[in-house]
Amino acid sequence: MEYVTSLGAYMVAVLVALLVAARWLLKHDPALRVEPWRDPDGRACARPRD
């Protein structure tokens, strides 16, 4: 029974670590950031429509 409890605690710890890593990536990875559309001169502009 002790083995099952420790295995469950390990699984929960891994899940929490993955969630923390995913949250950190979403906040800090520049490839995942949503930037507003910009004009060539650097001003923000409306998104082009199709």
Buried (B, 14 or more C-beta within 10 A) or exposed (E): EEEEEEEEEEEEEEEEEEEEEEEEEEEEEEEEEEEEEEEEEEEEEEEEEE
